């Protein structure tokens, strides 16, 4: 797990997008990749394997957590970099972004459109514009996907 993926995982945790199994899998991954700590072993050995037991053990491992807002921005940036890379399906990646920031209110402090509080209002609109297309409108889907990639690049350059 490189530093960016590590920060992404921590941001997901802060954003409330992790489950108990995610924390246990994180500990296994770290141990299997040569990172040893008693804290990681405590997570793996925790009983019962529930959020109330495992989450405090995970929090002891991390020196400093980012704020909720910083975590949301990191998660958005992480996903938009992937969309901008043009190597993956922007619809699937944007859906994952929405899942990861599910505990963030995209409607709060909005000035005009859903998501404008974090600057993703155009991407949000494009993502849902696909629903307005005819069933087999592959040209329309491709056009929206390209627009999502361009909008991701624009967001990254501005934030």
NUTOR-402849 format. One record per atom (N, C-alpha, C): x, y, z; atom name. Coordinates in steps of 0.05 Angstrom, whole numbers, padded with zeros to 5 digits, always signed. Each point is the difference from the previous one (the first is absolute). Layout:
N
[[X Y Z] 'CA']
...
//
This chain:
159
[[+00017 -00023 +00000] 'N']
[[-00017 +00023 +00000] 'CA']
[[+00018 +00025 +00000] 'C']
[[-00002 +00015 -00022] 'N']
[[+00017 +00024 -00001] 'CA']
[[-00012 +00022 +00018] 'C']
[[+00014 +00022 +00003] 'N']
[[-00009 +00021 +00018] 'CA']
[[-00027 +00012 -00008] 'C']
[[-00005 +00003 -00026] 'N']
[[-00025 +00011 -00009] 'CA']
[[-00023 -00019 +00007] 'C']
[[+00004 -00026 -00005] 'N']
[[-00021 -00019 +00007] 'CA']
[[-00004 -00001 +00030] 'C']
[[+00021 +00002 +00015] 'N']
[[-00002 +00001 +00030] 'CA']
[[-00016 +00024 +00009] 'C']
[[+00006 +00023 -00012] 'N']
[[-00015 +00025 +00007] 'CA']
[[-00029 -00002 -00009] 'C']
[[-00005 -00013 -00023] 'N']
[[-00027 -00005 -00009] 'CA']
[[-00016 -00017 +00020] 'C']
[[+00013 -00022 +00009] 'N']
[[-00013 -00017 +00019] 'CA']
[[-00007 +00015 +00026] 'C']
[[+00019 +00015 +00010] 'N']
[[-00005 +00016 +00024] 'CA']
[[-00022 +00020 -00004] 'C']
[[+00000 +00013 -00024] 'N']
[[-00021 +00019 -00006] 'CA']
[[-00027 -00013 -00001] 'C']
[[-00002 -00024 -00012] 'N']
[[-00025 -00015 +00000] 'CA']
[[-00009 -00007 +00028] 'C']
[[+00019 -00007 +00017] 'N']
[[-00007 -00005 +00028] 'CA']
[[-00013 +00024 +00013] 'C']
[[+00014 +00023 -00003] 'N']
[[-00010 +00025 +00012] 'CA']
[[-00028 +00007 -00011] 'C']
[[-00003 -00005 -00026] 'N']
[[-00026 +00007 -00014] 'CA']
[[-00022 -00020 +00007] 'C']
[[+00007 -00021 +00015] 'N']
[[-00021 -00020 +00008] 'CA']
[[-00006 -00020 -00021] 'C']
[[+00019 -00005 -00018] 'N']
[[-00004 -00018 -00023] 'CA']
[[+00014 -00027 +00004] 'C']
[[+00008 -00006 +00024] 'N']
[[+00013 -00026 +00006] 'CA']
[[-00018 -00017 +00018] 'C']
[[+00004 -00026 -00002] 'N']
[[-00013 -00019 +00018] 'CA']
[[+00021 -00015 +00015] 'C']
[[-00009 -00015 +00019] 'N']
[[+00019 -00016 +00017] 'CA']
[[+00018 -00017 -00016] 'C']
[[-00011 -00014 -00020] 'N']
[[+00017 -00017 -00017] 'CA']
[[+00022 +00015 -00015] 'C']
[[-00006 +00025 -00007] 'N']
[[+00020 +00017 -00013] 'CA']
[[+00024 +00004 +00018] 'C']
[[-00005 +00005 +00025] 'N']
[[+00022 +00005 +00019] 'CA']
[[+00016 -00026 +00005] 'C']
[[-00014 -00022 +00002] 'N']
[[+00014 -00026 +00003] 'CA']
[[+00017 -00006 -00024] 'C']
[[-00012 +00004 -00024] 'N']
[[+00015 -00005 -00025] 'CA']
[[+00024 +00019 -00002] 'C']
[[-00003 +00024 +00009] 'N']
[[+00022 +00019 +00000] 'CA']
[[+00023 -00011 +00017] 'C']
[[-00006 -00009 +00024] 'N']
[[+00020 -00011 +00018] 'CA']
[[+00014 -00024 -00013] 'C']
[[-00016 -00018 -00012] 'N']
[[+00012 -00023 -00013] 'CA']
[[+00018 +00009 -00023] 'C']
[[-00009 +00019 -00016] 'N']
[[+00016 +00009 -00022] 'CA']
[[+00027 +00011 +00009] 'C']
[[-00001 +00017 +00021] 'N']
[[+00024 +00012 +00010] 'CA']
[[+00020 -00021 +00010] 'C']
[[-00011 -00019 +00016] 'N']
[[+00018 -00021 +00011] 'CA']
[[+00011 -00018 -00023] 'C']
[[-00017 -00006 -00019] 'N']
[[+00010 -00017 -00023] 'CA']
[[+00020 +00015 -00017] 'C']
[[+00002 +00026 +00002] 'N']
[[+00019 +00015 -00015] 'CA']
[[+00023 +00011 +00016] 'C']
[[+00005 -00014 +00023] 'N']
[[+00024 +00006 +00015] 'CA']
[[-00002 +00022 +00021] 'C']
[[-00023 +00011 +00004] 'N']
[[-00003 +00020 +00021] 'CA']
[[-00010 -00014 +00025] 'C']
[[+00016 +00001 +00021] 'N']
[[-00007 -00014 +00025] 'CA']
[[-00005 +00021 +00021] 'C']
[[-00022 -00005 +00015] 'N']
[[-00005 +00015 +00024] 'CA']
[[-00019 -00016 +00018] 'C']
[[+00002 +00005 +00026] 'N']
[[-00018 -00013 +00018] 'CA']
[[-00029 +00009 -00005] 'C']
[[-00003 +00025 -00009] 'N']
[[-00026 +00011 -00005] 'CA']
[[-00014 -00015 -00023] 'C']
[[+00015 -00007 -00021] 'N']
[[-00012 -00015 -00022] 'CA']
[[-00008 -00028 +00010] 'C']
[[+00016 -00013 +00016] 'N']
[[-00007 -00026 +00011] 'CA']
[[-00025 +00002 +00018] 'C']
[[-00002 +00022 +00015] 'N']
[[-00023 +00003 +00017] 'CA']
[[-00026 +00002 -00016] 'C']
[[+00002 +00013 -00023] 'N']
[[-00024 +00001 -00018] 'CA']
[[-00007 -00027 -00010] 'C']
[[+00019 -00015 -00009] 'N']
[[-00005 -00027 -00010] 'CA']
[[-00011 -00019 +00021] 'C']
[[+00011 +00002 +00025] 'N']
[[-00008 -00017 +00021] 'CA']
[[-00024 +00009 +00016] 'C']
[[-00011 +00024 -00006] 'N']
[[-00022 +00011 +00015] 'CA']
[[-00024 -00018 +00000] 'C']
[[-00013 -00002 +00023] 'N']
[[-00025 -00015 +00003] 'CA']
[[-00019 +00015 +00018] 'C']
[[-00024 +00003 -00007] 'N']
[[-00012 -00009 -00026] 'CA']
[[+00009 +00019 -00022] 'C']
[[+00000 -00009 -00024] 'N']
[[+00008 +00016 -00023] 'CA']
[[-00024 +00018 -00008] 'C']
[[-00002 +00021 +00015] 'N']
[[-00021 +00019 -00005] 'CA']
[[+00011 +00029 +00000] 'C']
[[-00015 +00018 -00011] 'N']
[[+00010 +00028 -00002] 'CA']
[[+00008 +00012 +00027] 'C']
[[-00016 -00005 +00020] 'N']
[[+00005 +00011 +00026] 'CA']
[[+00026 -00008 +00012] 'C']
[[+00010 -00024 -00007] 'N']
[[+00025 -00010 +00010] 'CA']
[[+00024 +00007 -00019] 'C']
[[-00004 -00004 -00026] 'N']
[[+00021 +00003 -00019] 'CA']
[[+00007 +00030 -00006] 'C']
[[-00021 +00016 -00002] 'N']
[[+00005 +00028 -00007] 'CA']
[[+00018 +00015 +00019] 'C']
[[-00003 -00002 +00026] 'N']
[[+00019 +00013 +00019] 'CA']
[[+00028 -00010 -00003] 'C']
[[+00003 -00026 -00007] 'N']
[[+00027 -00011 -00004] 'CA']
[[+00013 +00012 -00025] 'C']
[[-00016 +00004 -00021] 'N']
[[+00010 +00012 -00024] 'CA']
[[+00008 +00029 +00006] 'C']
[[-00016 +00014 +00015] 'N']
[[+00005 +00029 +00006] 'CA']
[[+00026 +00003 +00016] 'C']
[[+00007 -00020 +00015] 'N']
[[+00026 +00001 +00015] 'CA']
[[+00024 -00002 -00019] 'C']
[[-00004 -00013 -00023] 'N']
[[+00022 -00003 -00019] 'CA']
[[+00007 +00025 -00015] 'C']
[[-00020 +00017 -00005] 'N']
[[+00004 +00023 -00017] 'CA']
[[+00008 +00024 +00017] 'C']
[[+00022 +00012 -00007] 'N']
[[+00011 +00022 +00016] 'CA']
[[-00019 +00024 -00001] 'C']
[[-00009 +00007 -00023] 'N']
[[-00018 +00024 -00002] 'CA']
[[-00020 -00005 -00022] 'C']
[[-00025 +00005 +00005] 'N']
[[-00021 -00002 -00020] 'CA']
[[-00005 +00027 -00012] 'C']
[[-00006 +00000 -00027] 'N']
[[-00007 +00026 -00012] 'CA']
[[-00029 +00007 +00009] 'C']
[[-00007 +00025 -00004] 'N']
[[-00028 +00008 +00006] 'CA']
[[-00019 -00014 -00019] 'C']
[[-00025 +00001 +00007] 'N']
[[-00021 -00011 -00018] 'CA']
[[+00001 +00013 -00027] 'C']
[[+00001 +00027 +00000] 'N']
[[+00000 +00015 -00025] 'CA']
[[+00025 -00006 -00017] 'C']
[[+00023 -00002 +00013] 'N']
[[+00024 -00006 -00015] 'CA']
[[-00002 -00029 -00011] 'C']
[[-00012 -00018 +00015] 'N']
[[-00003 -00027 -00010] 'CA']
[[-00018 -00001 -00024] 'C']
[[-00022 +00015 +00000] 'N']
[[-00018 +00001 -00023] 'CA']
[[+00014 +00011 -00024] 'C']
[[+00015 +00021 +00003] 'N']
[[+00015 +00011 -00022] 'CA']
[[+00021 -00019 -00011] 'C']
[[+00013 -00015 +00018] 'N']
[[+00020 -00019 -00008] 'CA']
[[-00013 -00022 -00017] 'C']
[[-00022 -00010 +00010] 'N']
[[-00015 -00021 -00014] 'CA']
[[-00009 +00009 -00028] 'C']
[[-00010 +00024 -00001] 'N']
[[-00009 +00011 -00026] 'CA']
[[+00024 +00001 -00019] 'C']
[[+00022 +00011 +00010] 'N']
[[+00024 +00003 -00017] 'CA']
[[+00010 -00028 -00009] 'C']
[[+00000 -00019 +00018] 'N']
[[+00009 -00027 -00006] 'CA']
[[-00016 -00011 -00024] 'C']
[[-00026 +00002 +00002] 'N']
[[-00017 -00012 -00021] 'CA']
[[+00001 +00016 -00026] 'C']
[[+00002 +00027 +00002] 'N']
[[+00001 +00016 -00024] 'CA']
[[+00026 -00004 -00015] 'C']
[[+00022 -00006 +00014] 'N']
[[+00025 -00006 -00013] 'CA']
[[-00004 -00025 -00017] 'C']
[[-00014 -00020 +00011] 'N']
[[-00004 -00025 -00015] 'CA']
[[-00018 +00005 -00024] 'C']
[[-00021 +00016 +00003] 'N']
[[-00017 +00006 -00023] 'CA']
[[+00015 +00016 -00021] 'C']
[[+00016 +00019 +00008] 'N']
[[+00016 +00017 -00018] 'CA']
[[+00021 -00016 -00015] 'C']
[[+00008 -00022 +00011] 'N']
[[+00021 -00017 -00013] 'CA']
[[-00011 -00013 -00025] 'C']
[[-00026 -00001 -00004] 'N']
[[-00013 -00011 -00023] 'CA']
[[+00005 -00030 -00003] 'C']
[[+00008 -00013 +00022] 'N']
[[+00005 -00029 -00001] 'CA']
[[-00022 -00017 +00011] 'C']
[[-00020 +00013 +00013] 'N']
[[-00021 -00015 +00012] 'CA']
[[-00027 +00013 -00007] 'C']
[[-00021 -00015 +00005] 'N']
[[-00027 +00009 -00006] 'CA']
[[-00007 +00023 +00020] 'C']
[[-00005 +00024 -00010] 'N']
[[-00006 +00022 +00018] 'CA']
[[-00026 -00003 +00016] 'C']
[[-00019 -00015 -00012] 'N']
[[-00025 -00004 +00014] 'CA']
[[+00004 -00018 +00025] 'C']
[[+00015 -00021 -00004] 'N']
[[+00005 -00018 +00023] 'CA']
[[+00017 +00014 +00021] 'C']
[[+00020 +00015 -00008] 'N']
[[+00017 +00014 +00019] 'CA']
[[-00015 +00022 +00015] 'C']
[[-00017 +00014 -00014] 'N']
[[-00016 +00021 +00013] 'CA']
[[-00020 -00012 +00020] 'C']
[[-00011 -00023 -00007] 'N']
[[-00018 -00013 +00018] 'CA']
[[+00015 -00008 +00026] 'C']
[[+00025 -00009 -00003] 'N']
[[+00017 -00007 +00023] 'CA']
[[+00005 +00025 +00016] 'C']
[[+00005 +00022 -00013] 'N']
[[+00005 +00026 +00014] 'CA']
[[-00025 +00006 +00017] 'C']
[[-00023 -00001 -00012] 'N']
[[-00025 +00006 +00014] 'CA']
[[-00004 -00019 +00024] 'C']
[[+00007 -00026 -00004] 'N']
[[-00001 -00019 +00023] 'CA']
[[+00019 +00008 +00022] 'C']
[[+00024 +00008 -00007] 'N']
[[+00020 +00007 +00020] 'CA']
[[-00007 +00025 +00015] 'C']
[[-00015 +00019 -00012] 'N']
[[-00007 +00025 +00014] 'CA']
[[-00029 +00000 +00008] 'C']
[[-00012 -00023 +00002] 'N']
[[-00028 -00003 +00006] 'CA']
[[-00008 +00015 +00026] 'C']
[[+00018 +00002 +00019] 'N']
[[-00007 +00013 +00026] 'CA']
[[+00004 +00030 -00002] 'C']
[[+00009 +00010 -00023] 'N']
[[+00003 +00029 -00004] 'CA']
[[-00026 +00010 -00014] 'C']
[[-00010 +00023 +00010] 'N']
[[-00025 +00011 -00011] 'CA']
[[+00006 +00017 -00024] 'C']
[[-00005 -00011 -00024] 'N']
[[+00004 +00015 -00025] 'CA']
[[-00021 +00022 -00004] 'C']
[[-00020 +00001 +00017] 'N']
[[-00021 +00021 -00002] 'CA']
[[+00005 +00023 +00020] 'C']
[[+00016 -00004 +00020] 'N']
[[+00005 +00021 +00020] 'CA']
[[+00018 +00022 -00011] 'C']
[[-00007 +00025 +00006] 'N']
[[+00015 +00023 -00009] 'CA']
[[+00002 +00002 -00030] 'C']
[[-00019 -00010 -00015] 'N']
[[+00000 +00001 -00029] 'CA']
[[-00010 +00028 -00008] 'C']
[[+00014 +00011 -00020] 'N']
[[-00009 +00026 -00010] 'CA']
[[-00019 -00002 -00023] 'C']
[[+00004 -00021 -00017] 'N']
[[-00018 -00003 -00023] 'CA']
[[-00006 -00029 -00008] 'C']
[[+00021 -00017 +00000] 'N']
[[-00004 -00028 -00009] 'CA']
[[+00011 -00019 +00021] 'C']
[[-00011 -00024 +00000] 'N']
[[+00010 -00021 +00018] 'CA']
[[+00029 -00005 -00005] 'C']
[[+00016 +00001 +00021] 'N']
[[+00029 -00006 -00002] 'CA']
[[+00017 +00025 -00004] 'C']
[[-00013 +00023 -00003] 'N']
[[+00017 +00024 -00005] 'CA']
[[+00015 +00009 +00025] 'C']
[[-00008 -00012 +00023] 'N']
[[+00015 +00006 +00025] 'CA']
[[+00028 -00012 +00000] 'C']
[[+00005 -00019 -00018] 'N']
[[+00027 -00011 -00003] 'CA']
[[+00010 +00001 -00029] 'C']
[[-00016 +00013 -00017] 'N']
[[+00008 +00005 -00028] 'CA']
[[-00004 -00023 -00019] 'C']
[[-00017 -00019 +00008] 'N']
[[-00005 -00023 -00019] 'CA']
[[-00028 +00001 -00012] 'C']
[[-00012 +00024 +00000] 'N']
[[-00028 +00002 -00010] 'CA']
[[-00002 -00008 -00030] 'C']
[[+00020 +00007 -00017] 'N']
[[-00001 -00007 -00028] 'CA']
[[+00003 -00030 -00004] 'C']
[[+00018 -00012 +00015] 'N']
[[+00004 -00029 -00001] 'CA']
[[-00025 -00015 +00009] 'C']
[[-00012 +00010 +00021] 'N']
[[-00025 -00011 +00011] 'CA']
[[-00022 +00000 -00021] 'C']
[[-00002 +00023 -00013] 'N']
[[-00020 +00003 -00022] 'CA']
[[+00005 -00018 -00023] 'C']
[[+00026 -00002 -00008] 'N']
[[+00007 -00018 -00022] 'CA']
[[-00006 -00029 +00007] 'C']
[[+00007 -00008 +00024] 'N']
[[-00004 -00027 +00009] 'CA']
[[-00030 -00008 -00003] 'C']
[[-00017 +00018 +00009] 'N']
[[-00029 -00006 -00001] 'CA']
[[-00012 +00006 -00027] 'C']
[[+00014 +00014 -00018] 'N']
[[-00010 +00005 -00027] 'CA']
[[-00003 -00025 -00016] 'C']
[[+00016 -00020 +00007] 'N']
[[-00001 -00026 -00014] 'CA']
[[-00028 -00012 +00002] 'C']
[[-00014 +00006 +00023] 'N']
[[-00027 -00011 +00003] 'CA']
[[-00019 +00011 -00020] 'C']
[[+00006 +00023 -00012] 'N']
[[-00018 +00012 -00020] 'CA']
[[+00004 -00010 -00028] 'C']
[[+00020 -00016 -00004] 'N']
[[+00006 -00011 -00027] 'CA']
[[-00017 -00024 -00007] 'C']
[[-00003 -00004 -00026] 'N']
[[-00013 -00024 -00009] 'CA']
[[+00016 -00025 +00009] 'C']
[[-00013 -00023 +00001] 'N']
[[+00013 -00024 +00011] 'CA']
[[+00026 -00007 -00014] 'C']
[[+00001 +00000 -00026] 'N']
[[+00024 -00008 -00015] 'CA']
[[+00015 +00024 -00013] 'C']
[[+00000 +00022 +00013] 'N']
[[+00013 +00024 -00011] 'CA']
[[+00030 +00000 +00008] 'C']
[[+00015 -00017 -00013] 'N']
[[+00029 -00002 +00006] 'CA']
[[+00015 +00025 -00005] 'C']
[[-00008 +00015 -00021] 'N']
[[+00013 +00025 -00007] 'CA']
[[-00004 +00020 +00023] 'C']
[[-00024 +00002 +00010] 'N']
[[-00006 +00018 +00022] 'CA']
[[+00015 -00007 +00026] 'C']
[[+00002 -00026 +00006] 'N']
[[+00014 -00009 +00023] 'CA']
[[+00030 +00007 -00003] 'C']
[[+00011 -00005 -00023] 'N']
[[+00028 +00006 -00005] 'CA']
[[+00005 +00030 +00002] 'C']
[[-00018 +00016 -00010] 'N']
[[+00003 +00029 +00001] 'CA']
[[-00001 +00010 +00029] 'C']
[[-00018 -00011 +00016] 'N']
[[-00001 +00008 +00028] 'CA']
[[+00025 -00009 +00015] 'C']
[[+00010 -00024 -00006] 'N']
[[+00024 -00010 +00013] 'CA']
[[+00024 +00019 -00006] 'C']
[[+00002 +00009 -00025] 'N']
[[+00022 +00018 -00007] 'CA']
[[-00004 +00027 +00015] 'C']
[[-00024 +00009 +00002] 'N']
[[-00005 +00025 +00015] 'CA']
[[+00007 -00003 +00030] 'C']
[[-00006 -00024 +00011] 'N']
[[+00007 -00005 +00028] 'CA']
[[+00031 +00000 +00003] 'C']
[[+00014 -00011 -00019] 'N']
[[+00029 +00000 +00001] 'CA']
[[+00011 +00028 -00001] 'C']
[[-00011 +00016 -00019] 'N']
[[+00008 +00028 -00002] 'CA']
[[-00006 +00016 +00025] 'C']
[[-00024 -00004 +00010] 'N']
[[-00008 +00014 +00025] 'CA']
[[+00017 -00008 +00024] 'C']
[[+00008 -00025 +00001] 'N']
[[+00018 -00009 +00021] 'CA']
[[+00027 +00014 -00002] 'C']
[[+00011 +00002 -00024] 'N']
[[+00025 +00014 -00005] 'CA']
[[-00003 +00030 +00009] 'C']
[[-00022 +00012 -00007] 'N']
[[-00005 +00028 +00007] 'CA']
[[-00001 +00003 +00031] 'C']
[[-00014 -00018 +00013] 'N']
[[-00002 +00001 +00030] 'CA']
[[+00028 -00002 +00012] 'C']
[[+00016 -00019 -00010] 'N']
[[+00027 -00005 +00011] 'CA']
[[+00017 +00025 -00004] 'C']
[[-00003 +00013 -00022] 'N']
[[+00017 +00024 -00005] 'CA']
[[-00008 +00024 +00017] 'C']
[[-00025 +00000 +00009] 'N']
[[-00011 +00022 +00016] 'CA']
[[+00002 -00005 +00030] 'C']
[[+00004 -00025 +00008] 'N']
[[+00000 -00006 +00029] 'CA']
[[+00026 -00011 +00008] 'C']
//
